[in-house]
Amino acid sequence: MIEQITKGIKVSVKTKYNGTSYRNNRLYHIFAYFITIENKSTDTVQLTSRFWKIFDSLNNIEVVEGEGVIGQTPILQPNDNYTYSSGCYLESSIGAMTGYYTFRNSKTLEKFKVIIPTFQLTTPLLSN
């Protein structure tokens, strides 16, 4: 598990390889990732947006950004946590993801970035 804390918000990531699939006559490797966000601060915060960079070993970079995560903009009280899962498709068997969430402090309305730690996406044969 990969973890990072920014301004009292802890982001933990686990990954899973889910095999291959053909899309538009091309072979893709399917990866799932599981994110846990923990509010270790003393403030109530809300996740408002996400920004991802998805890299693969073929030098392809995909940028994904938008409101919330999986259609939600969770509010986390102190000591709350929020867990979700999502996934991505890579043409190569090796890749990585990195990015950040934008949060808003519910009391001060200040917006701040929370780093998502860089994590690797590799097929099981390459992990051994």
C-alpha positions in Angstrom: 0.0 0.0 0.0 1.2 3.5 -0.9 0.4 6.4 1.5 0.8 10.2 1.6 -0.4 12.9 4.0 -1.0 16.4 2.9 -2.4 19.1 5.3 -3.8 16.4 7.5 -5.5 14.4 4.7 -4.1 10.9 4.3 -4.5 9.2 0.9 -3.8 5.4 0.7 -3.7 3.4 -2.6 -3.8 -0.3 -3.4 -3.8 -1.7 -6.9 -4.9 -4.9 -8.6 -4.3 -6.3 -12.1 -7.5 -7.5 -13.8 -6.2 -9.1 -16.9 -6.6 -8.0 -20.5 -9.4 -6.9 -22.8 -9.8 -5.8 -26.4 -11.3 -2.4 -27.1 -11.4 -1.0 -30.7 -9.3 -4.0 -31.9 -6.5 -3.1 -29.5 -5.3 -5.2 -26.5 -5.4 -3.4 -23.2 -4.2 -4.3 -19.7 -6.9 -3.5 -17.0 -5.9 -2.2 -13.6 -8.1 -1.4 -10.6 -7.1 1.0 -7.9 -8.6 1.3 -4.4 -8.3 4.7 -2.6 -8.9 5.4 1.0 -9.0 9.1 2.1 -8.7 9.8 5.8 -9.3 13.2 7.4 -6.7 13.4 10.2 -7.1 17.1 10.5 -9.4 19.0 13.0 -11.4 20.6 10.2 -14.4 19.4 8.1 -13.3 19.2 4.4 -15.0 18.4 1.1 -13.4 16.8 -1.9 -14.3 18.9 -4.9 -12.2 17.7 -7.8 -9.5 15.4 -9.0 -6.6 15.6 -11.4 -4.8 12.5 -12.6 -1.8 11.8 -14.9 -1.8 8.2 -16.2 1.5 7.0 -17.7 2.4 3.8 -19.5 5.7 2.5 -20.6 4.9 3.3 -24.3 5.3 7.0 -23.3 1.6 7.6 -23.5 0.2 10.1 -21.0 -3.5 10.5 -20.3 -4.8 13.4 -18.2 -8.1 12.9 -16.4 -9.7 15.7 -14.4 -13.1 16.7 -13.2 -15.5 17.2 -10.4 -15.4 14.8 -7.4 -14.6 11.1 -7.7 -16.9 8.5 -9.1 -19.7 11.1 -9.2 -19.4 12.0 -5.6 -18.0 15.0 -3.6 -17.7 13.5 -0.2 -17.6 15.6 3.0 -15.2 14.3 5.7 -15.5 15.3 9.3 -12.4 14.9 11.5 -11.4 11.2 11.7 -13.8 10.2 8.9 -12.6 8.2 6.0 -13.9 7.6 2.5 -13.1 4.7 0.2 -13.7 4.2 -3.5 -12.4 2.1 -6.4 -11.9 2.9 -10.0 -9.7 1.7 -12.8 -7.8 2.4 -16.0 -6.8 0.7 -19.2 -3.1 0.7 -20.4 -1.7 -0.4 -23.7 1.5 -1.5 -22.0 1.9 -3.9 -19.1 3.7 -1.3 -17.0 2.5 2.1 -15.9 1.9 4.6 -13.1 -0.6 7.1 -11.9 -0.2 10.3 -9.9 -2.2 13.4 -9.2 -4.0 15.4 -6.6 -7.5 16.1 -5.2 -8.8 19.6 -4.5 -10.4 19.9 -1.2 -12.4 22.8 0.4 -12.2 23.6 4.1 -15.9 23.9 5.2 -15.2 26.5 7.8 -12.7 28.9 6.0 -13.8 27.9 2.4 -10.1 27.7 1.6 -9.3 25.4 -1.3 -6.2 23.2 -1.1 -4.5 20.4 -3.0 -4.0 17.0 -1.5 -1.3 14.9 -3.3 -2.2 11.4 -4.5 1.1 9.4 -4.1 2.5 8.0 -7.4 1.7 4.4 -7.6 2.8 1.7 -10.1 0.6 -0.4 -12.3 2.3 -3.7 -13.3 1.2 -7.1 -14.5 1.8 -10.0 -12.1 4.5 -11.6 -14.3 6.5 -8.4 -14.1 6.1 -8.1 -10.4 7.9 -11.3 -9.5 
